[in-house]
Amino acid sequence: MPRIIVLGIESTSHTFGVGIVEYVDGDVRIIANEKDVYRPVKGGIHPREAALHHVNTSYIVLRRALDRAGVSIRDVNAVAVSLGPGLGPCLRVGASLARFLSSYYGKPLIPVNHAVAHVEIGKFLYKFDDPLVIYVSGGNTLIAIQRRGRYRILGETLDLPLGNLLDTFTRETGLAPPYVVDGKHAIDMCAEKGSKFIPLPYTVKGSDLSFSGLLTHALRRARELREGEGLGDICLSLRETAFNMLVEVAERSLVLTGKKQVLLVGGVAANKVLSRKLSVMASMHGAVYAGTPPEYAGDNGAMIAYTGLLGFLHGLTVEPEKAYVRQRWRIDEVDLPWLRG
């Protein structure tokens, strides 16, 4: 089979990314993975400001990726783009660029589900074929397996995603932004100052979780610190409670399915404490564990390009004028012909 090059565009939230993958004789290489991240001065992500950031940086990031890969846009065989889930204004920037590149240069356009891409890049990096997937980010928290050509959700958050919980707490208590410094989340840096565990609401319902009560209670305790307590104790207790809830539902799903591979994906996958907990849990059940490395754990263009390659090889393309943004496109709504099981 001739050389195939796929360019992927990611713009679902705070990151505008462009990745490029190369496929030759069954071998896949990531040859570029460039990005630029919108960071608000205060508060959370402002969708319109993030979208403006993407508009202003899209050409720069695209140019960097092409230069890094050593290819021109005419060498690209297909363009892939994340069409959801995500923030509408941000998604539309990436979709508009992808539609233009596809139409102007006559390249096939491949629609990619952002959540699926997080999973597929993790599977690719660790050569996993059928893992129990633990997907944790600012917008998602779920446990899934692949079955009959789709990812099937076994459990998920009923309200806040785990990443949103951590970001909201650190923002409301004045610890962040920025949320991540030198690879550590603000909650981890705060937790290092804690020495006492404080019981907080622990809400697991079967294989589902709820973080809203935990956040409310932790914020109240942080604002009304009792004698002998410090903010570090609250941070430590919040983190440990939230992570232990996730480990519990993941273990329940692992025992139920009997999987021999456990894969942690999404932005929160970069958290070393969570990764260590899940690694111990997996080893207790004879499963191999892997957590996506930071470069590919957060939003990035390479995961879109790689998933786009899978779609391209299976004929999954869309006309540019029909490449609609889907803000609430769930992972279990996507048919994926390359999945086994």
C-alpha positions, 0 to 999 in steps of 0.5 A: 500500500502506498504512503498515506498521510492524514492531517488531524485538527483538534479544537474542542475546548482550550487547545487548538492542535494539528497532528500528522500521521504517516502510514506505510506498509501497515506501520503508523508513525506520528510525524507532527503534533503541534498545539497552542493552548488558550489560558484564561487570566481568571475563571474558567474557559470562556468559549468565545475567547477560546474560539478567538484564540483558535482563529488567531493561532490556527494558521501558525499551528498548521504551519508548524505541524507541516514544517515539523512533518516535512510535508506540504498540504498537497502531500496530505491524503486526507483531513480529519477533524474533531466534530464533537463533543465540545464547546460550540464556538471552539468546534466551529473554528476547527470544522471551518478550517477542515472544510476549507482544506478539504474543499480547496485542495480536494482532500477527503474529510474524515469526521472524528469523535473527540472521545473516541480519539482519546481512546484510540491514541492510547490503544495505539501507543501501548498496542492494546487491542481490547482494554477496559477504558477509563476516560477522565477529563474536564468534560468526561468521566466514564468507564467503557469497553468495546463491543459490537463495533462501538464503545459501550459505557459501563459507568459514568459521572451523573453530574460533574466530570472529574477534571471539572471537579478539580478545576472548579475547586482550585479556581473557587479557592483561589489556587488556580488558574493556572491549573497545571504547573510542571506537570502537577495539578494545583490540587496536587500541589495543595494536597502536598501540604495536607497531613490529615484526611477529612471524611467527605461525601463519597457517592458511588451508585453501582458503576456511576459516580456523582461529584457535585456533593463532594465539591459543595461540601469541600468548598464549604469546609475550605471557606470555614476551616475548622480548628486544626485544619488547613486547606492542604487537608481539604485538597488531600481529602478531596483528591483522595475521595474522588480518585478512590470513587473512580478506582472503585467503579473501575474495579467493579467493571474490571471484575465484571468484564474480565478484561486483561488490559486497563487503559487510562485516557483523557487529560486527567490521565497525566495525574501520577497519583490517580495512575498509581492507584489504578496501576495497583488495582489492575495488578491485583486482578492480573491485568496490564495497566497503562496511562496515556503520557502527558503529550497525548493525554490532553487534547492534541491533533495527533489523536485526531489524525490517528483516528482519522487514519483508521476512519480513512482506511475503512472508508469513513468520510463526509462531504465538507458541507455535511461536516456538522458540529455535534456538541454532545456527540457521545462516545457510544453513538459512534459506529467504528468498524475497526473495533473487535469484540 
